[in-house]
Structures are given as structure tokens and as C-alpha cells.
Amino acid sequence: MIRPNSASNLSSKFTITMARKGGPKITLFLLFISIIAFGVFVPVFAPLPSLSSSSHSHRHRKVFTANARSFEIADDVFWKDGKPFRIIGGDLHYFRILPEYWEDRLLRAKALGLNTIQTYVPWNLHEPQPGNLVFEGIADLVSFLKICQKLDFLVMLRAGPYICAEWDLGGFPAWLLAIEPALKLRSSDPAYLKLVDKWWGILLPKVAHLLYNNGGPIIMVQIENEFGSYGDDQSYLHHLVKLAREHLGENIVLYTTDGGTRETLEKGTIRGDAVFSAVDFSTGEDPSPIFKLQKEFNAPGKSPPLSAEFYTGWLTHWGEDLQHTGAGFTASALEKIFSQNGSAVLYMAHGGTNFGFYNGANTIADESGYTYKPDITSYDYDAPIKESGDVDNAKFRALKRVIGRHSVASLPSTPPDNEKTGYGPIRLQKTAFLFDLLDMINPADVVESRNPVSMESVGQMFGFLVYVSEYASKDDGNILFIPKVHDRAQVFVLCSSDDKERRPTYIGTIERWSNEKLLLPNTKCASNISLIVLVENMGRVNYGQYMFDRKGILSSVYLDGRILDGWKMITIPLHTLNEVPRTNLITLVAHSRIVTSSALRKLEDSERVSKEPALYTAHFSIEKDNQVKDTFISFSGWGKGIAFVNDFNIGRYWPSFGPQCTLYVPAPILHRGENVLVILELESHHPELVVNSVDQPDFTCGSSKSNVHQL
């Protein structure tokens, strides 16, 4: 999606329009008369819907038979099985919802009145490491598509290879960033195209049998995503079209989506009738001139008014207020599109959650330059179907009323919200210092280099990487400067030559948006002092010119103005959605029930030690099956970190920065009996070592004003 200069500015959002459905009663009446008059079947032609445009000089007459399956565009109308069709769609991403809840969320979308589901396909979810293909669990795309079909949804598949989606690196696998010489993403760079060819050679044959003409639900497949807002490499787009046709055939409708301006359409569309060009634009903006412009970029008769993203809300970054769009305003904007015979895809119909480490980030221009702003864990998006599936809200009701007025079919009743519960206070025990666990890392996974190298270069795609070097302390201390850190580095020093129980001393934090120098105090030590830098990847940029977003220490490290050489990079294996590392630290900690260091107890109250990252564990029980329900864990009073429930990474928390105080825990993660919560706290724990399981989300933490993060 196209990004505005401010997260609260919705000026770059887009809408969609639809062709009115023809009269099925007239068709049935003609068929009845034909049978009576001739005693045989006579072909019957579906009438066109009434269109406000006067540009049509003829009717597109389609022969309809009971077994025909076709989806195509003619006379500026979508035609399904020979009848005019209005797309009333919504984005709902399978990778942001647990598979156990796919059908539940789709049924709620059905109750809203949607007839079409649009979803992205994130390459990085399905190929987290080169050649390691994952199509199970939350990555089981085919099963999701079959559920869509079972519920009588059509599907618009956004196959990428770039998707944006507020998803890490716009859906590209992070290992692409480790390839040398560096790839030129989203271009006709032959090295990049070779990898795209290989990926689509796996993906597209997997879904080909699910195209509508082949008996499946997929009516359209998107080429790239809003390319006109990024580049103008037409050779690249034509290559993708050719590749899609090779795998999917000539009958599938391919489409592009670009912002509703002449500049973006000039760059992002493919002239001619091989690809349908959709548009998107600001919620509430007059659709008429944009749909008129859209026609210029489609072949004659091939431009049914459609925006592939009608914004029901907006995303939220850490440090901002939760984004909100009024129900009445949103419904009125949708009504304006439908009243002009338009089709619309709600972005989002249901947002879901950025589980694991997959949240994206943006770089946004302001008076200070460009800023880095990572997305929060929740992708609620202020959508009509909330993060936990709730539909008892004003926006759902308002949009359903509008859809009901323009839908031929009667809408299903609205289901009740799923029951949620709070399990109350959950007390944790500090189980291990993070740095103590590094001894468990396979020495083969430790990389040595003269200078620091990126996370991607050592195979650590998500989470954290530890950089270790040594230096000699000066009487007046040392000045540390790291010019380029992506994204946040916590700095520690350690002298272990005299006292094996001595802990690393926290010095300070260097952030991507500040890059301040740090004073390393004089430390008396019989040997060199260890410099330990823990770098957190907070989410790769998913949109715009800074998207080639490697993580870790990306520059030389300077000590007193001189380059510090001799580094070890130690990976920290933490699992995310589709990967469980060989050494699973979370599982080891969850079931150890022991404190790994006697010093941990002795130094519990030390301010310096409270800044040392540590893992905390809690075991809580659910007595009966009927007590297993959705819940939210409140991290108010904690600093910053990651949480795992029963080995599932439920995401990042940062209540001191806000606005998100709680993390959503879907019921399928839990079970009757003992459940295990593990927290990796990076900064400072709650003084009482407690979190609270509550029955409602909370987005009131942190500052009430947006914080500016300078690059």
C-alpha cells in the first residue's frame, strides 16, 4: 500500500468500484418462456447491469450453460459464468491468523456481505531459508484457498513477489540481502529474476488447479504490488506477466494495483489488454475522476471500476496513538463507490496479528529527514473484524448496511463474538540470563570476522545477534561510536578474568534513530575487556526507497576514533512462525525450572543487572476444556521484549513506548492442563515479576504523542 508522509494521514489510501449485477429474474423468465414455446433448451443471454457510463456502444452477450465456469472482463464489466458480477471483497491474510481460526474469520467476512477474499502470498514465509520450502501450518496456502471455496468465496491472489503488506521486507526472504553482489530487488536484474523464476515455478503450479476456470476459487492474480510508487522498469513487469502466463495459462485475469494518479499509473501499469489495471485512492475521495483516469490505462471495454484497497483503517507504529477511522465516514465513502457501480476490496476486512518477528517498518519523511518507524505486533488496523475476530462494533454494522443495500444476495446473520477470558495474574521466575545461554550455541554457528557483518550474512534472519570484541580500558574511559546500527543495540562490558561470577555491565543503548556515542567507563581488569553488543532487528522496511534493509551492525565500530577490529558474531536461535531452530533456547528454558547462575539471585536488585536481558518463565493451568478461550496478556510495568506461549512466538511487547500494552493469545495456542509462558525481557522486569491475563486488548500504554525516530 502507498505510504503517506504521516501515519495519521490517510491521503494515500485507495477505494474500489463494482458493476451492478444483472437481473437473474429476467433470465429465468426468458428461459421459462423458451421452454414452453419450443419444448427445447434455447440459449439465454444475461443482460448487462445498468451503468452510469455512456461509453458502451454494444452489449457483451454471453452464452450461459449450467456447467460453464468463466471469469473475464468485457464492456467495462466483470463477468462470472456469463453474468455481470460486482466484486465486494476484503483483504484477509492467512499468515496473520492461526489456521484453526481461518474458517471462523471467513464466516465473519461472509456475514459482512463479502463475496471475494483478497490475500497476499509472502515469499519469506514459504521459503525462510534457500530451498527450505514451507507450506504447512500457518503457511498452508492451499488449505486456506480450499476453505475459501468451501464457503463460496472467490479469491484475488496477490502473488508478489513483492507484497508490501506491512510485512518484513515486503515479503521478500531476508536471505536475498546476503547475496553478493547485492541484488537489485524489484527490477529486471538477471540475478534477481532467476530467483523469482524459481520461486514462482514452485508457487504458481501449486495454485494453478485452484484457478476459477479449473474449478477453484481464484478469479484474478496480481502482478507485483503498487510498482508505480517504486520504479518504472517495464521489462520487469513484462517478465512477470510472461512467467505468470507460462504457469497459469491465458484465461486467468492478471491485474496490477497502483495509486490513482497519472504518475503511478504511468509507471506501474502494463498497457494493452493483457493485464487489468486496478487503482486505489483515499478513503472518502471522489472516485469519479480516478475511475475515469483508470480507463486511460486499460484497453477499451476492459476497465470495470475497481480499487484493490479500500481502507477501513490504518496501521500503527510503535510510539504512536492507535490509528482510528470513523465508522460513519468509512461507510459513507464505500457508499459513494457502490453508487457509481463500482467494486471494492476492503483493506483490511480483518487485519489479524504480526506474530513472530514478521512485522514490517516504514521510513517516513518529515522536517528532520526520513525516520524509521517499526510496526506494532497487532495488525488490528481498525478493521470491521477486529484482531480477535470481534464483529460487535459500529464499523462492522455500518459497512454491512452499505453492502446489504448493494448486494443481490441476502446477507447472513452476524455471529456473536468469540468468548474471551482473563486468567488473572501470572507470576514468573527469572530463569536465565540471556548471555549465560550463549554457551549452548554450537561453535560452528559462531562467525569470526575482522569487522562486524550483517545478521543476514551469518544466517540470522530475525530477532537478535550478539557481537563480541575486546579492548584495553583507559584511565579516563573510552568513547564508543557505531555509525550504523539496524535497529537497536544494547551495549555491555565484561571483565571476567578475576571473578567468574561477575556479570556484564550495561552501558547504554544505541538506536538507529539516534546513533549517540557512549562512554565506556574505566574498568580495572587484568586482561582485555569484552565489549558485548546485543543488536535487535525490529522489523525490515517493507515500502519505499530504503527497503534494502540489512540488519545488525552495518559499519565499522570506532573506539576513541579508531576502528575496533576482531569480532565474533553469535546467533541467538529463537523460533518465529515457520522456523524452529536446531537449538531451541525457549523450549530449554521453559522446561528447566532452574536458575542458571547463583549470581542471578545475589544480584537481583542491582540496577545494572536489571538491564541485562534475561528469560522469565511461568507455568499456569487451565482446568477444563471449556475454559480454554482467547485471552490477552498485559505487559504493563515491563520494559521491552518478546513473549512465547507454549513455544509459539506471540510477538513483541514495548509498553513503555506504546501504544500496545497487551498481546493477543488465541485459544488454539492454549490447552487444558499446564501452559508455559516464556518472556525474553531486554531491559527491566516488572518489580513483582507478574503479568496479567485479561479479556480485552489495551492500547493506552506509552506516550500520547508520536515519537520521531530519525534515520
PECOR-V347702 format. One record per run of one state. SS is the DSSP state (@ for helix, = for strand, . for the rest). FROM is the first residue (numbers start at 1). LEN is the number of residues. If there is no record, write none. Layout:
# PECOR-V347702
ss->{SS & SS}
from->{FROM & FROM}
len->{LEN & LEN}
This chain:
# PECOR-V347702
ss->{. & @ & . & = & . & = & . & = & . & = & . & = & . & = & . & @ & . & @ & . & = & . & @ & . & = & . & = & . & @ & . & @ & . & = & . & = & @ & . & @ & . & @ & = & @ & . & = & . & @ & . & @ & . & = & . & @ & . & = & . & @ & . & = & . & = & . & @ & . & = & . & = & . & = & . & = & . & = & . & = & . & = & . & @ & . & = & . & = & . & = & @ & . & @ & = & . & @ & . & = & . & = & . & = & . & = & . & = & . & = & . & = & . & = & . & = & . & = & . & = & . & = & . & = & . & = & . & @ & . & @ & . & @ & . & = & . & @ & . & = & . & = & . & = & . & = & . & @ & . & = & . & = & . & = & .}
from->{1 & 24 & 39 & 45 & 46 & 63 & 64 & 71 & 75 & 77 & 81 & 83 & 86 & 88 & 93 & 94 & 97 & 99 & 113 & 116 & 121 & 123 & 127 & 129 & 130 & 132 & 133 & 137 & 140 & 141 & 151 & 154 & 159 & 167 & 168 & 172 & 174 & 179 & 190 & 211 & 212 & 215 & 218 & 223 & 227 & 230 & 234 & 249 & 253 & 260 & 262 & 269 & 276 & 281 & 287 & 297 & 306 & 312 & 317 & 318 & 327 & 339 & 343 & 351 & 353 & 354 & 359 & 360 & 361 & 367 & 369 & 376 & 378 & 379 & 385 & 386 & 394 & 407 & 420 & 421 & 424 & 428 & 429 & 434 & 441 & 443 & 446 & 450 & 456 & 459 & 464 & 472 & 478 & 483 & 485 & 487 & 488 & 495 & 505 & 512 & 518 & 521 & 529 & 537 & 541 & 542 & 552 & 554 & 557 & 560 & 562 & 564 & 567 & 572 & 576 & 577 & 579 & 580 & 585 & 591 & 598 & 603 & 607 & 611 & 614 & 623 & 625 & 628 & 630 & 635 & 641 & 646 & 648 & 654 & 662 & 666 & 667 & 670 & 673 & 682 & 690 & 695 & 710 & 711}
len->{23 & 15 & 6 & 1 & 17 & 1 & 7 & 4 & 2 & 4 & 2 & 3 & 2 & 5 & 1 & 3 & 2 & 14 & 3 & 5 & 2 & 4 & 2 & 1 & 2 & 1 & 4 & 3 & 1 & 10 & 3 & 5 & 8 & 1 & 4 & 2 & 5 & 11 & 21 & 1 & 3 & 3 & 5 & 4 & 3 & 4 & 15 & 4 & 7 & 2 & 7 & 7 & 5 & 6 & 10 & 9 & 6 & 5 & 1 & 9 & 12 & 4 & 8 & 2 & 1 & 5 & 1 & 1 & 6 & 2 & 7 & 2 & 1 & 6 & 1 & 8 & 13 & 13 & 1 & 3 & 4 & 1 & 5 & 7 & 2 & 3 & 4 & 6 & 3 & 5 & 8 & 6 & 5 & 2 & 2 & 1 & 7 & 10 & 7 & 6 & 3 & 8 & 8 & 4 & 1 & 10 & 2 & 3 & 3 & 2 & 2 & 3 & 5 & 4 & 1 & 2 & 1 & 5 & 6 & 7 & 5 & 4 & 4 & 3 & 9 & 2 & 3 & 2 & 5 & 6 & 5 & 2 & 6 & 8 & 4 & 1 & 3 & 3 & 9 & 8 & 5 & 15 & 1 & 1}
